[in-house]
Amino acid sequence: MATASRASSLELNPLSVGDLHYHYGDNASDAGSRNGDTDKDAIAPLPQYKAAGETVVGFDGLLKPAPDLRLREDLSEGCGGQLWPAGMVLAKHMLRYHRDDMAHARILELGAGGGLVGLAVALANQNAAGRPAPEAADTDNIPSMYITDQLPMFALMGHNIALNGLQRDVQPLVLNWGEPLPDEVRKQRPNVILAADCVYFEPAFPLLLATLEELLALADDVVIYFCFKKRRRADNQFIKKAQKKFCITEVVDEDRPVFSREGLFLYTFTRKEAKTTAKSAVANGVKPKTQAK
């Protein structure tokens, strides 16, 4: 079973959103940008503040015949408790283009917050015809999906899983970027990673890259679907560093003309040596990315 016992790391709660104050940790290296930006520029601004409450999301009908997703939003434990724009873009992309594939995948959502993307996919999977049980589920109690974040988000993830009746298929899990992957993840060997709005706190960029690298090493067919909103100069640096480690492709999506105007970008990351996987991705509607924008 998933547990909430692992210690926190540098990425933990960079914003204390309850009083909307910035917190950067105890180390001097946590104090701000490594690229000369001010302290405030080291972290992405929040979307419009919302009071805690329940939100119903239909994704423009893309969930049908599944019911709409119900999510509790609560900023009391950090910025992940509220919906962010890249999560909506990634969830709609997965529902529109990869719904059938996700029914057979081993899925992990990274930096899930309340679980918007993963739970949308899980709801759609519940209604997939002929969906097989995940590999090893009967013997090792491995779910088809983990939604992961840091300890402050653990209760909210669990609440939203139960709110949508997804306890059979989805488990919450504490996963701190830059630390060794939890044993549960190594046993699951996810081949689809969902990551939305994970580029928000510059000092955590190396930790995020290290975790992405570990996840891609778990299996030859791993694909990371990565969506973020470019807000600061440092965000380009993250993509440039990622290009040195991974094969990055910019994803084709019919909504791209709309979300790109808002500074939102949607990529897949695969292992550089996995040539077959990269070619398969192109065949499935992505185009190679040659330069960070």
C-alpha positions as a LaTeX table, in Angstrom:
\begin{tabular}{lrrr}
\hline
Residue & $x$ (\AA) & $y$ (\AA) & $z$ (\AA) \\
\hline
Met1 & 0.00 & 0.00 & 0.00 \\
Ala2 & 1.04 & 3.60 & $-0.56$ \\
Thr3 & 2.36 & 5.34 & 2.49 \\
Ala4 & 2.97 & 8.92 & 3.56 \\
Ser5 & 6.09 & 8.32 & 5.62 \\
Arg6 & 8.90 & 9.57 & 3.37 \\
Ala7 & 10.77 & 12.72 & 4.32 \\
Ser8 & 10.45 & 15.92 & 2.33 \\
Ser9 & 13.15 & 17.42 & 0.09 \\
Leu10 & 14.05 & 20.84 & $-1.33$ \\
Glu11 & 10.96 & 21.07 & $-3.53$ \\
Leu12 & 8.67 & 20.79 & $-0.49$ \\
Asn13 & 6.09 & 23.56 & $-0.25$ \\
Pro14 & 8.08 & 26.44 & $-1.78$ \\
Leu15 & 4.95 & 28.50 & $-1.27$ \\
Ser16 & 3.03 & 28.64 & 1.94 \\
Val17 & $-0.19$ & 29.63 & 0.24 \\
Gly18 & $-2.29$ & 29.86 & 3.36 \\
Asp19 & $-0.86$ & 33.32 & 3.99 \\
Leu20 & 0.51 & 33.84 & 0.44 \\
His21 & 4.09 & 34.31 & 1.62 \\
Tyr22 & 7.16 & 33.01 & $-0.19$ \\
His23 & 9.39 & 30.45 & 1.53 \\
Tyr24 & 12.66 & 29.21 & 0.05 \\
Gly25 & 14.02 & 26.91 & 2.72 \\
Asp26 & 16.91 & 27.25 & 5.12 \\
Asn27 & 19.86 & 27.14 & 2.71 \\
Ala28 & 21.36 & 30.13 & 0.97 \\
Ser29 & 21.12 & 28.23 & $-2.30$ \\
Asp30 & 17.34 & 28.14 & $-1.88$ \\
Ala31 & 17.08 & 31.91 & $-1.77$ \\
Gly32 & 16.32 & 32.60 & $-5.41$ \\
Ser33 & 17.25 & 32.22 & $-9.02$ \\
Arg34 & 20.59 & 30.87 & $-10.21$ \\
Asn35 & 20.28 & 33.06 & $-13.31$ \\
Gly36 & 20.26 & 36.45 & $-11.67$ \\
Asp37 & 16.50 & 36.85 & $-11.25$ \\
Thr38 & 15.10 & 38.19 & $-8.01$ \\
Asp39 & 13.91 & 35.85 & $-5.28$ \\
Lys40 & 10.32 & 36.39 & $-6.36$ \\
Asp41 & 11.18 & 35.37 & $-9.93$ \\
Ala42 & 12.49 & 31.98 & $-8.79$ \\
Ile43 & 8.98 & 30.65 & $-8.38$ \\
Ala44 & 5.99 & 30.75 & $-10.70$ \\
Pro45 & 3.12 & 33.04 & $-9.71$ \\
Leu46 & $-0.07$ & 31.37 & $-8.57$ \\
Pro47 & $-3.22$ & 31.29 & $-10.66$ \\
Gln48 & $-6.09$ & 33.32 & $-9.23$ \\
Tyr49 & $-6.64$ & 32.45 & $-5.58$ \\
Lys50 & $-9.67$ & 30.28 & $-4.81$ \\
Ala51 & $-11.27$ & 29.45 & $-1.50$ \\
Ala52 & $-11.24$ & 25.76 & $-0.63$ \\
Gly53 & $-14.10$ & 23.84 & $-2.17$ \\
Glu54 & $-15.17$ & 21.22 & $-4.69$ \\
Thr55 & $-14.83$ & 21.74 & $-8.46$ \\
Val56 & $-16.52$ & 19.71 & $-11.20$ \\
Val57 & $-14.55$ & 19.37 & $-14.46$ \\
Gly58 & $-16.03$ & 17.97 & $-17.67$ \\
Phe59 & $-13.12$ & 18.64 & $-20.07$ \\
Asp60 & $-15.51$ & 19.85 & $-22.80$ \\
Gly61 & $-17.27$ & 16.50 & $-22.87$ \\
Leu62 & $-14.10$ & 14.48 & $-23.47$ \\
Leu63 & $-14.73$ & 12.29 & $-20.42$ \\
Lys64 & $-18.05$ & 10.93 & $-21.70$ \\
Pro65 & $-19.46$ & 8.36 & $-21.14$ \\
Ala66 & $-17.61$ & 8.63 & $-17.83$ \\
Pro67 & $-19.00$ & 11.09 & $-15.27$ \\
Asp68 & $-17.44$ & 14.50 & $-14.77$ \\
Leu69 & $-14.38$ & 14.66 & $-12.53$ \\
Arg70 & $-14.92$ & 15.97 & $-9.02$ \\
Leu71 & $-11.95$ & 17.60 & $-7.31$ \\
Arg72 & $-11.47$ & 19.28 & $-3.99$ \\
Glu73 & $-9.23$ & 22.33 & $-4.31$ \\
Asp74 & $-7.49$ & 23.45 & $-1.14$ \\
Leu75 & $-4.46$ & 25.72 & $-0.97$ \\
Ser76 & $-3.91$ & 25.30 & 2.77 \\
Glu77 & $-1.03$ & 22.83 & 2.25 \\
Gly78 & 0.60 & 24.44 & $-0.79$ \\
Cys79 & 0.19 & 25.60 & $-4.36$ \\
Gly80 & $-0.47$ & 22.09 & $-5.66$ \\
Gly81 & $-3.92$ & 22.15 & $-4.09$ \\
Gln82 & $-5.35$ & 24.30 & $-6.86$ \\
Leu83 & $-5.90$ & 23.58 & $-10.56$ \\
Trp84 & $-3.16$ & 24.97 & $-12.82$ \\
Pro85 & $-3.59$ & 25.63 & $-16.57$ \\
Ala86 & $-1.12$ & 23.05 & $-17.88$ \\
Gly87 & $-3.03$ & 20.31 & $-16.09$ \\
Met88 & $-6.16$ & 21.12 & $-18.07$ \\
Val89 & $-4.21$ & 21.10 & $-21.35$ \\
Leu90 & $-2.51$ & 17.77 & $-20.62$ \\
Ala91 & $-5.68$ & 16.08 & $-19.38$ \\
Lys92 & $-7.62$ & 17.09 & $-22.48$ \\
His93 & $-4.77$ & 15.91 & $-24.72$ \\
Met94 & $-4.65$ & 12.50 & $-23.08$ \\
Leu95 & $-8.43$ & 12.09 & $-23.27$ \\
Arg96 & $-8.61$ & 13.20 & $-26.90$ \\
Tyr97 & $-5.62$ & 11.35 & $-28.37$ \\
His98 & $-4.56$ & 8.54 & $-26.00$ \\
Arg99 & $-7.72$ & 7.33 & $-24.30$ \\
Asp100 & $-7.54$ & 3.77 & $-25.66$ \\
Asp101 & $-3.78$ & 3.46 & $-25.05$ \\
Met102 & $-4.11$ & 4.57 & $-21.43$ \\
Ala103 & $-6.47$ & 1.68 & $-20.67$ \\
His104 & $-3.51$ & $-0.70$ & $-21.07$ \\
Ala105 & $-0.76$ & 1.48 & $-19.58$ \\
Arg106 & 1.05 & 1.55 & $-16.23$ \\
Ile107 & 0.68 & 5.20 & $-15.31$ \\
Leu108 & 2.34 & 7.55 & $-12.82$ \\
Glu109 & 1.45 & 11.21 & $-12.39$ \\
Leu110 & 4.32 & 13.35 & $-11.14$ \\
Gly111 & 3.67 & 16.47 & $-9.06$ \\
Ala112 & $-0.02$ & 15.63 & $-9.13$ \\
Gly113 & $-1.32$ & 18.16 & $-6.60$ \\
Gly114 & $-4.97$ & 17.21 & $-6.28$ \\
Gly115 & $-4.63$ & 14.68 & $-9.11$ \\
Leu116 & $-6.40$ & 16.43 & $-11.99$ \\
Val117 & $-4.63$ & 14.72 & $-14.92$ \\
Gly118 & $-4.25$ & 11.24 & $-13.51$ \\
Leu119 & $-7.77$ & 11.04 & $-12.15$ \\
Ala120 & $-9.27$ & 12.24 & $-15.45$ \\
Val121 & $-7.41$ & 9.44 & $-17.24$ \\
Ala122 & $-8.44$ & 6.92 & $-14.58$ \\
Leu123 & $-12.11$ & 7.88 & $-14.90$ \\
Ala124 & $-11.92$ & 7.38 & $-18.65$ \\
Asn125 & $-10.17$ & 4.03 & $-18.11$ \\
Gln126 & $-13.01$ & 2.77 & $-15.92$ \\
Asn127 & $-15.28$ & 2.92 & $-18.93$ \\
Ala128 & $-12.83$ & 1.35 & $-21.40$ \\
Ala129 & $-14.28$ & $-1.76$ & $-23.02$ \\
Gly130 & $-12.32$ & $-4.94$ & $-22.35$ \\
Arg131 & $-9.74$ & $-3.22$ & $-20.13$ \\
Pro132 & $-7.36$ & $-5.88$ & $-18.81$ \\
Ala133 & $-6.08$ & $-6.01$ & $-15.27$ \\
Pro134 & $-2.68$ & $-4.33$ & $-14.91$ \\
Glu135 & 0.39 & $-6.56$ & $-15.05$ \\
Ala136 & 1.16 & $-8.28$ & $-11.73$ \\
Ala137 & $-1.84$ & $-6.66$ & $-10.04$ \\
Asp138 & $-3.14$ & $-9.96$ & $-8.67$ \\
Thr139 & 0.13 & $-11.04$ & $-7.08$ \\
Asp140 & 1.77 & $-7.79$ & $-5.99$ \\
Asn141 & $-1.19$ & $-5.46$ & $-5.37$ \\
Ile142 & 0.22 & $-2.98$ & $-7.88$ \\
Pro143 & $-2.36$ & $-0.43$ & $-9.05$ \\
Ser144 & $-2.67$ & 0.64 & $-12.66$ \\
Met145 & $-1.89$ & 4.21 & $-11.58$ \\
Tyr146 & $-0.04$ & 6.13 & $-8.88$ \\
Ile147 & $-0.62$ & 9.84 & $-8.44$ \\
Thr148 & 2.37 & 11.29 & $-6.62$ \\
Asp149 & 3.42 & 14.47 & $-4.90$ \\
Gln150 & 4.98 & 15.54 & $-1.64$ \\
Leu151 & 3.63 & 14.78 & 1.81 \\
Pro152 & 1.47 & 17.93 & 2.17 \\
Met153 & $-0.57$ & 16.83 & $-0.88$ \\
Phe154 & $-1.02$ & 13.21 & 0.24 \\
Ala155 & $-4.35$ & 13.65 & 2.04 \\
Leu156 & $-5.80$ & 15.75 & $-0.78$ \\
Met157 & $-4.81$ & 13.14 & $-3.39$ \\
Gly158 & $-6.43$ & 10.41 & $-1.32$ \\
His159 & $-9.58$ & 12.49 & $-0.81$ \\
Asn160 & $-9.98$ & 13.08 & $-4.55$ \\
Ile161 & $-9.39$ & 9.43 & $-5.39$ \\
Ala162 & $-12.23$ & 8.46 & $-3.03$ \\
Leu163 & $-14.43$ & 11.32 & $-4.24$ \\
Asn164 & $-14.42$ & 9.76 & $-7.71$ \\
Gly165 & $-14.65$ & 6.12 & $-6.58$ \\
Leu166 & $-11.23$ & 5.25 & $-8.00$ \\
Gln167 & $-9.70$ & 3.44 & $-5.02$ \\
Arg168 & $-9.41$ & 0.16 & $-6.95$ \\
Asp169 & $-7.30$ & 1.63 & $-9.74$ \\
Val170 & $-5.40$ & 4.58 & $-8.24$ \\
Gln171 & $-3.24$ & 5.01 & $-5.15$ \\
Pro172 & $-1.61$ & 8.18 & $-3.77$ \\
Leu173 & 2.11 & 8.04 & $-3.13$ \\
Val174 & 4.73 & 10.40 & $-1.72$ \\
Leu175 & 7.50 & 10.97 & $-4.26$ \\
Asn176 & 10.14 & 13.63 & $-3.62$ \\
Trp177 & 12.10 & 14.78 & $-6.65$ \\
Gly178 & 15.81 & 14.09 & $-6.47$ \\
Glu179 & 15.42 & 11.22 & $-4.00$ \\
Pro180 & 15.54 & 7.50 & $-4.90$ \\
Leu181 & 12.29 & 6.32 & $-6.43$ \\
Pro182 & 9.93 & 4.61 & $-3.95$ \\
Asp183 & 9.89 & 0.82 & $-4.06$ \\
Glu184 & 6.27 & 0.94 & $-5.21$ \\
Val185 & 7.30 & 2.79 & $-8.37$ \\
Arg186 & 10.13 & 0.37 & $-9.12$ \\
Lys187 & 7.71 & $-2.54$ & $-8.82$ \\
Gln188 & 5.09 & $-0.86$ & $-10.97$ \\
Arg189 & 7.60 & 0.09 & $-13.70$ \\
Pro190 & 5.33 & 2.79 & $-15.16$ \\
Asn191 & 5.54 & 3.26 & $-18.91$ \\
Val192 & 3.48 & 6.47 & $-19.05$ \\
Ile193 & 4.47 & 9.46 & $-16.92$ \\
Leu194 & 2.14 & 12.45 & $-16.68$ \\
Ala195 & 3.70 & 15.75 & $-15.58$ \\
Ala196 & 1.83 & 19.06 & $-15.70$ \\
Asp197 & 2.97 & 22.39 & $-14.28$ \\
Cys198 & 6.03 & 20.86 & $-12.63$ \\
Val199 & 8.23 & 23.76 & $-13.81$ \\
Tyr200 & 7.47 & 26.27 & $-11.08$ \\
Phe201 & 10.42 & 26.50 & $-8.65$ \\
Glu202 & 13.85 & 26.99 & $-10.19$ \\
Pro203 & 16.01 & 25.50 & $-7.40$ \\
Ala204 & 14.06 & 22.25 & $-7.86$ \\
Phe205 & 14.87 & 21.96 & $-11.59$ \\
Pro206 & 17.92 & 19.68 & $-11.09$ \\
Leu207 & 15.87 & 17.48 & $-8.77$ \\
Leu208 & 13.05 & 17.18 & $-11.29$ \\
Leu209 & 15.50 & 16.33 & $-14.08$ \\
Ala210 & 17.10 & 13.63 & $-11.93$ \\
Thr211 & 13.72 & 12.05 & $-11.19$ \\
Leu212 & 12.67 & 12.16 & $-14.85$ \\
Glu213 & 15.94 & 10.44 & $-15.77$ \\
Glu214 & 15.31 & 7.69 & $-13.20$ \\
Leu215 & 11.77 & 7.15 & $-14.44$ \\
Leu216 & 12.89 & 6.86 & $-18.06$ \\
Ala217 & 15.41 & 4.21 & $-17.04$ \\
Leu218 & 12.71 & 1.90 & $-15.66$ \\
Ala219 & 11.65 & 0.51 & $-19.06$ \\
Asp220 & 12.51 & 0.93 & $-22.74$ \\
Asp221 & 9.00 & 2.06 & $-23.66$ \\
Val222 & 8.58 & 4.86 & $-21.09$ \\
Val223 & 7.05 & 8.07 & $-22.43$ \\
Ile224 & 6.75 & 11.25 & $-20.35$ \\
Tyr225 & 3.95 & 13.64 & $-21.32$ \\
Phe226 & 5.16 & 17.00 & $-20.07$ \\
Cys227 & 3.12 & 20.22 & $-20.13$ \\
Phe228 & 4.11 & 23.53 & $-18.58$ \\
Lys229 & 3.44 & 27.25 & $-18.78$ \\
Lys230 & 6.47 & 29.39 & $-19.58$ \\
Arg231 & 6.51 & 32.23 & $-17.08$ \\
Arg232 & 10.17 & 33.19 & $-16.59$ \\
Arg233 & 13.51 & 33.15 & $-18.40$ \\
Ala234 & 14.62 & 30.20 & $-16.27$ \\
Asp235 & 11.94 & 27.98 & $-17.78$ \\
Asn236 & 13.80 & 27.98 & $-21.11$ \\
Gln237 & 16.90 & 26.84 & $-19.26$ \\
Phe238 & 15.01 & 23.85 & $-17.92$ \\
Ile239 & 14.04 & 22.74 & $-21.44$ \\
Lys240 & 17.58 & 23.27 & $-22.73$ \\
Lys241 & 18.97 & 21.09 & $-19.95$ \\
Ala242 & 16.30 & 18.48 & $-20.60$ \\
Gln243 & 17.26 & 18.40 & $-24.30$ \\
Lys244 & 20.76 & 17.31 & $-23.32$ \\
Lys245 & 19.38 & 14.30 & $-21.45$ \\
Phe246 & 16.24 & 13.27 & $-23.35$ \\
Cys247 & 14.70 & 13.05 & $-26.79$ \\
Ile248 & 12.11 & 15.85 & $-26.73$ \\
Thr249 & 9.25 & 16.17 & $-29.20$ \\
Glu250 & 6.62 & 18.88 & $-29.39$ \\
Val251 & 3.18 & 17.30 & $-29.45$ \\
Val252 & 0.60 & 17.93 & $-32.16$ \\
Asp253 & $-2.74$ & 18.95 & $-30.65$ \\
Glu254 & $-5.73$ & 20.66 & $-32.25$ \\
Asp255 & $-5.86$ & 23.11 & $-29.32$ \\
Arg256 & $-2.20$ & 24.11 & $-29.73$ \\
Pro257 & $-2.94$ & 27.45 & $-31.47$ \\
Val258 & $-5.03$ & 28.38 & $-28.44$ \\
Phe259 & $-2.86$ & 27.21 & $-25.54$ \\
Ser260 & 0.41 & 28.30 & $-27.16$ \\
Arg261 & $-0.84$ & 31.90 & $-27.10$ \\
Glu262 & $-1.01$ & 31.52 & $-23.32$ \\
Gly263 & 2.63 & 30.38 & $-23.14$ \\
Leu264 & 1.73 & 26.71 & $-22.63$ \\
Phe265 & 3.90 & 23.99 & $-24.17$ \\
Leu266 & 3.27 & 20.26 & $-24.51$ \\
Tyr267 & 6.11 & 17.78 & $-25.12$ \\
Thr268 & 6.97 & 14.14 & $-24.85$ \\
Phe269 & 10.29 & 13.08 & $-23.30$ \\
Thr270 & 11.82 & 9.70 & $-24.18$ \\
Arg271 & 15.25 & 8.11 & $-23.72$ \\
Lys272 & 17.73 & 9.30 & $-26.31$ \\
Glu273 & 18.87 & 5.77 & $-27.05$ \\
Ala274 & 15.30 & 4.54 & $-27.52$ \\
Lys275 & 15.19 & 5.27 & $-31.24$ \\
Thr276 & 12.28 & 2.94 & $-31.83$ \\
Thr277 & 10.19 & 4.66 & $-29.20$ \\
Ala278 & 10.95 & 8.08 & $-30.66$ \\
Lys279 & 9.98 & 6.95 & $-34.17$ \\
Ser280 & 6.79 & 5.43 & $-32.81$ \\
Ala281 & 5.95 & 8.72 & $-31.10$ \\
Val282 & 6.30 & 10.57 & $-34.41$ \\
Ala283 & 4.06 & 8.03 & $-36.07$ \\
Asn284 & 1.46 & 8.69 & $-33.38$ \\
Gly285 & 1.23 & 12.41 & $-34.03$ \\
Val286 & 4.20 & 14.21 & $-32.50$ \\
Lys287 & 6.86 & 16.18 & $-34.30$ \\
Pro288 & 10.56 & 16.35 & $-33.36$ \\
Lys289 & 11.56 & 19.40 & $-31.35$ \\
Thr290 & 14.82 & 20.90 & $-32.53$ \\
Gln291 & 15.15 & 24.05 & $-30.47$ \\
Ala292 & 13.76 & 25.39 & $-27.23$ \\
Lys293 & 11.58 & 28.42 & $-27.71$ \\
\hline
\end{tabular}
